[in-house]
Amino acid sequence: HSSPLPSPLTLTPTCCPFNSPPAAQGFASGDCERDAQSIRIFLADGHRLAVSQSYAKNMGLYGQRVGCLSVVCDNPRDASAVESQLKNIARPMYSNPPLHGALLVTKILQDPQLKQQWYSEVKGMAERIISMRALLRKSLEDAGSPLPWGHVTDQIGMFAYSGMSGEMVDELAEKHHIFMTRNGRISMAGVNTRNVGRLAEAIHAVTSGRS
């Protein structure tokens, strides 16, 4: 195992682990296969688990909300029973979901050349986000902020939890016209070389003299 996981703790007959890779699988490390490692660890330990995956962000299909739920069962009888229950749940919610996005994902994943191209593009996106994290941290430090910003580069994925309070976020919106959720979560996908300096200066302005 590459890192400690609670897999052995949940290896009981009454427990069915629910495993979800990063919401944008591949954006965490830049490697879609590596980001799915936790699933393989649970399977290797003998679990029968449920796995949810989303293709909304990592395939640029956000409006389609494409994803899947996979459930690992012991035998065909159990699989049939689980499928029946899932259909009963899905039926009153959406019955038949839109097909267009799902067909696009299927086409890409079943074509080796397209799949490899997608892997490469996801890696490029992840590397850009990682570089923006480093640049945002450097820009904050260059702006003179005495606060520790190591968490910006320590975190992974599309979002950075800045540690700013709701009041600071409100001030960012009112005085600097920069918007994010009130828990201080920054969408790193929206940060680029043209706006990172202004973002850092605004964050420094609203956090200066506060803890």
N, C-alpha and C positions, 0 to 999 in steps of 0.2 A: 504494500500500500504506500502511495506517495505521501499521504498525510493522514493523521488520525481521523477516523470517522466513527459515528455511533452504530455502525453496521452490526457488530456482534451483540450489542445491547438490545437490538430489536429482532433478533433471530428467535422468535417464539411463535407457537402455532396461532396465537390470537392477535398477532401484529402483522399488518400489511404496510410496509414502508411506502410512503409517497415521495418520489424523487423528481425534482424539477431542475434541469440544467439551467444555466444563466438564461434570463429572458431573451437575450440576444446571443444565443449559443455561437461561440467563435469570437465574440467581441471581448471576452474576458482575457484570453491568452493569445488570441490570434489564430488558434488551432481548434477547429470544430471537434476533432477527435479527442483532443486533450480535455476540452471543456465537458466532455461526456464521461470522463473517467470515473466519477462517483457512481454512475449507473453500473459500469462494469465491475466495480468493487462489490457492490451489493449483490449482483448476479453471481459473481465468483464465490461469495460467501453463502450461497444457497437460498437467497431470498426469493419470494414470489412477490413482486412489487408492481406498483402503478407508476408510470412515467408520463409526465406532461411535457410537451415541446411546443414552442411557438416559432413560426417562420415570419412573423409580422415585420420585425425589425431587420433581421439578418438577410432577408430576401427582398426588402423594400416593398413589402405587401401590407403595410400597416392598415390601409383602408379595408383590406380583405379579411383581416383577423384570422389568418390561416394557422392552424396548429393541429396537434393530434394527442390523443390519450392512448397509451399502450399499457396493457395489463398482462403480466407474465403469470401463466397458470400451470398447474401440474399435468393436466390431461385435457383432451378434447371436451369431455363432459363439463368440467369446470369452466373452460373457455366459453362454451355455449351458454352456460348459465350467466356468466359475467356479461357477455355480449347482450343477452336479453335484458338484463337489469339496466345496462347503459342506454339501450334503446328506449326503455321506459322513462328514463330520466330526460333524455334528449327530446323525445317526442313532444311534450308540452312546451318546451322552451323554444325550439326552432324547427323541429321536424326534419326539414331538408335544408341544410346550409348552402350558401352560394358555392358554386362549383369551380368558377373561373380560377381563383387563387390556388385552390388545391390541385388543379390540373397543371398549373405552372410549376408548382413545387415538385409534383410527381415527375414531370418531364425532366427537370433539372437533376433530380436525384437518381433517375434511372439511366441517364446518359453520362457515361464516364467522362467524356470531354467537357460537357457542361458542368458537371459536378466539380471537376478539378478547377475549372475557371471560377466557379462560385467560391470554392475554398480560397483561391488566390485573392479574390476581391474582398472577402471577409477579412483575410489577414491584413490587407492594405488598410481597411477601415479601422481595424483594431490598432494597428501601428500608428495611424494618424491620431486616434483618440489618446493613446499613451503619450505621444509627443506633445499633444495639447495640455495634458496634465502637467508634464514637466515644465512647459512654457508658462502655464498659469502660475505654478508655484514660484518659478524664477521671477516672473513679473511682479508678484506680490512682494517678494523679498526685495526686489530692486526698487519698488515703490516706497520702501522704508517700513513695511509692516513688521512690528516686533513679535507678532503672534507666530506660533509654530504652524506651518502648513504642510508638514510631512505627510499628513493623512491624504492630501490630494493625490500624491503620487503612490501612496501605499495601497489605495483602493484600486479596484479593477472594474471594468465594464463601462457602460455608457454614461453612468451617472456618478457624480461626486457629491458626497454629503459634506458640505462646507463647514458645518458646525455653527452657522449663523442662526440667530433667533428669528422668530416671526417678525418682531419689530424691525430688525435689521433688513429683512427681506422687503418689508413694507417701504422702508426708506429708500432702498434700491429702486423700487418701482416708482415712487413718488418724485424723487429728486434726480434719478439717473435714467429712468425709463428702461430699466433692466428687470426682467421678470423671471421668476422661478417659484417653485412651490414653497409654502411657508415653513417647511421643515429645513429649508436651506439647501435643497437638492438641486444641483446644477446639471443640466443636460450637456455633457461634454461634446456631444455630436454637433452642437450649435456654436462651439467655440472654434475660432480660426485665427490665423496669424494677423488678420486685419482688425479683429475686435478684442483680442485677448488683453491688450494693453489697457484699453478703456475699461474692460471688465475688472481687471486687477486694481486699477486706480479707484473705481467706484466701490469695490469691496473694502479696500483700505480705508476709504473715507467713512463708510458706515460702521466699520469695526474699530476704528482708531479710538483708543482710550477706553475700550470696553473689553470685557473678558467673556 
